Amino acid sequence: MEGMNALGEFLRTCRSGLTPAEVGLDDPDGAPRRVRGLRREEVARLAGVSVDYYTRLEQGRHSTPSDAVVRSLARALRMDDAASAHLADLARPGRARPGGVQPVQRVRPAMQQLLASMTDHPVLILGRRTDVLASNALATALLTDWRRLPARERNYTRWVLLDPVARERFVQWSLVAADAVGTLRLDAGRHPDDPALNELVGELTIKSPEFRAAWGDHRVHERTHGTKRLTHPEVGPITLHFEALTLPGDPDQTMFVYGTDPGSSSADNLRLLSLWAGQHPDTTAARDLEGPAPRSSGSELSG
């Protein structure tokens, strides 16, 4: 999934994406470089470490830099908050569970009732690996009926990358897909020994060229808020703003609440969708979901 030297791969990718001018360095000879991005010695100088030490980090011969070095590297490589957090995760990998098994995540019944009561806003709860743990009726009508999928396929990133409906729904599908992959990378740094994540990455690598390209870029993305543009076959275009809220008691569960600008055509179309959902309760009724059950990393993939 992450390879034997995830820290070095991430540093190398970040280094290759910068130019001397972007980090305030002079390039005296001005000659074309044999490789893209900054040189190792330039990153070492910016971070205040020796070239030998930085080289050992990239080559995997030293994998536990101090917190101070991690912060210096993040500054030197102009990392945003999400990338800095990912670097820290890779430098301090979490303790693996026995056998690598992660417990099945479930949404509390009271939270399920709250979702069902939110009839004016689409709401999703995602867990580790972007597994879809809960969806209210309006979110189901907006995206897809997750309960009709096998439990191991109730995954947001998998749906975006592999389901043709997702390509039709999202106006900016490529951006949505890249962000989903970036979120999955963050999770891989936090849970490097999760066999279900390993299996998911393996399946998407085989089946999706877009995933292979985005995963190889090592880009990370943290879901906090944003805008998504969709086209629904029943009501037409809808532009939604979302806020991501981490749920108390389980930092690996995130609730996404979507809304529209008051008085907009998107607000009108979302109301129409809510009416349509009310007329099709069998299709859109909210139900407790659970992500893929724990399994060994050697289990077979399914399509």
N, C-alpha and C positions, 0 to 999 in steps of 0.2 A: 504493500500500500504506500508507505512513505519511503521505503528503501532503507538501506542500512545506514545511510548518512543524510538523514532528512535535514539536519541543521546546516551541513555544508552545502547541500543542494539549494536550500532557500537563500543562504548568503550569496552564493554564486549567481543565482537568478536576479536577486536585487542589485548586485554589483553590475551585472551586464546591462541593466536597464537604465543606468545613469551615465551622464557625460561629465567631463571635468567642469564644464561651464555651469552645470546645474548645481554643483556642490562648491562652487567658488574657487576652483583650482585653475591655474594657468596651464596651458598646453604649449610649451615654448616652441617645439619644433613644428607643430601644426601639420605634421605628416599623418597620412591615414594610418589607423591602428590595425594591427593584425587581428585583434579580437574586439568585439563590441564592449562598450562600457568602460568602467574604471578598472585600473590595474590593482592587483592585490596590495602593492606597496602604497598606493594612494588611499585605499580604504584604511589600511593600518595607520597611516599618518593621521587621517581625519579622526580615527577612533582612539588614538593615543596608545596603540599597542605595537609590539614588534612585528615585522613582516613574517618572521618565522612562526610566531604565535598565531597570527591570523591564517597563515598557510595551513598550519596544523588543524585549525578549526574547519576550514573548507575541505580538507582531505579526510576528515573524520578521525584524525589521530589525537584529537582533544575535543571532547563533546560536552563538557560541563563548565562553561565560562561563568565567572562571578556575575552577580546582579549588576555591578558597576560596569563591567565590560559589555553586558547585554544592552544596557542603556546607552553606552557610548557607541556601540555598533548601530543601534536603531537611529541615533542622531546622525551618525556619519552617512548612513544609507538613506536618509530622508524618509523614514518609515512613518506611516500614519498610525493611529492608535491600534487599529486592527492588526496591522503587520507587526507592530511592536509586541502586542500581546502574543501573537503567534510565535515570534522569535523566542519570547520568554518560555512558552510552552515547550518548544523544541529543545531549549537549553535545560529545562527542568521537567523531563517526562514524568507523568504521574505513575504512581505505583500500580502495577498490573494486578487485576483480580486473579484469584486462583483459576487456572485454565483459560484465562482471558474472557470469561463469561460476564456479560453485563446483565443486570436485572431488567426484566420487562418494565417499561414505563407505563403508568396508568394515570389518568386524570381523575382527581377527586370528584365524587358525586356532586358535591356542592358547586364545583366549578362547571360541571356538565349542566346543571340546572341554570347557572348564570348564563352560559352560552345560549341555551334554548330560549331564554327570556329576551335576548338581544335580537329582536326581529327586524330592526331598521339598519343594522350593520352586519356585513359579512365578518365572521370571526373564525380563525383557525388557531389551533394549538399544535405547535411542532415540538418534537423532542430531539434526542440525539439522532445524528445522521440525517436530520430533516424529516424524520418519520412523522406522519400525520397522526396525531393522537386524538384529536377531536375537531369537529366541524359543525357549525350550526347550519340551519336549513338554507339560509341565504348564501353562505359560502359554498355549500354543496351545489346550489343552483348556479352560482357564478362560475365555478371551476369544474368539478366532477363529483360523482357519487362514489366516495372512497370506499364505502362499505361493500360495494359490488366487486371490489378488487380483492384478490387473496391478501391475507394479512401481511405477508412479506413484501407485497408490492405497494403498500400504502405509504409511499415515500414521495415527498414533494419534488426532490431533485430528479428522481427516477421518472416521475410523471412528466415533468417539464422536458426532459431530454428524450424520452422514448414514446410518449403518447402523441399522435398527430393532432388530437384535440387541443393540446397546449399550444402548439404552433399556430393554430387557428385563433385561439383566444387572445394571446398576447400580441399587441401591435409591435412591440419592440422585443420579440422573442429572443434574439441573440443576446441582448443585454440581460434579460431575465435569467437566461440559462447560465451566462457567465457569472452572475451574482450568486446563483444557487451553488455552482461548483466552488466558488470562493468561500461560501459558508461551510460547505462540506470539508474544505481544506482546514478551516479553523477547528472543526470538530475532530479531524484526524490528528491535529497537534495536541488537543486536550485528551483524547482517548486513543493513543497510538496502538493499543493492544486489543481493540474491539473487533472480534472476528466478523460480526455482522457488517460493520463498516468496510472491512477488508473485502468481504464478498460483494458488497454493493459497488465498490470502486472497480473490482474486477469485471463485474457484469457490464457496467457503463463503459469501461475501457474497450471491451470487445464490441459493444453494440453501437456506440455513439462516437463518430469522429470529432464532433464538436466537444464532447467531454474530454477526449484524449488531448486535444489542443489546449483547452482551458486548464486541465489538470497539470499539464507540462509547464504552463506559465508560472505555477506556484503563487498565483494571485490569491489573496485572502479578502473576504468581505464580511463585515459584521452588520447584521440586520438591526437597524435602530428605527428608522423612519424612511419614508420615500413615497414615490408615486408610481403607479402602474396604469397603463392604458390597455384596455381590453375591448374586444368586439364580441358581443354575445349574439348567437343566432336568433334569439327570441325578441331582444329589445334593442339591439344595435350597440353603438360605442358607449363605453363608460370609462371615465378617468377617475381613479381612486387614489386617495392618500392613505397611508397606513402608518400606524405606530406599533412598535414591538415592545412588549412588556414581559420581563422575566418574572415568572411566578414564584411567590414565596414558598419555601420548602423544597423546591427542586430547581436549581439554577440552570438545569438542562432542558427545562420546559419554557417555551416562549409563546405568548399569546399575541396574535396579530389581529388588530382591529382596523377595519377599512371603512372609510367614509368618503363623501363627495362634497364639493363646494355647494353651499346652500343656494338654491335658485338656479342652479346650472342644469343643462340638458342631461348631464350625467346623473344628477339627483333625480330627475324625472324618470330616467331609464332604470335607475336602481329601484325606485318605487314600483315601476311596472314589473320588474323582475321579482320583487317581493310578492306582488299579486299573483304572478305566474306560479311562483313556488307554492303559494297557498292553495292553488288549484291542482297541484301535482304532489300531494303529501307523500305518496309512496316513493317518489323519486328524490325528494329533498329532505325528508325527515332526519333530524339530527340523531345520531346514535353514538354510543361509546365505541371508540376505536382503540386498537392497540397495535403498536408497530411490530416488526419482525421479532419472533421469539429468539432467545439466545440459541446459538448453534455453534458448531465447530467451524473453523475456517476452511475445512476441507469439504463442506457440504456442496451439493451440486447447485448450479445456477439454473434458474428457470426464466422463460421469456415472458 
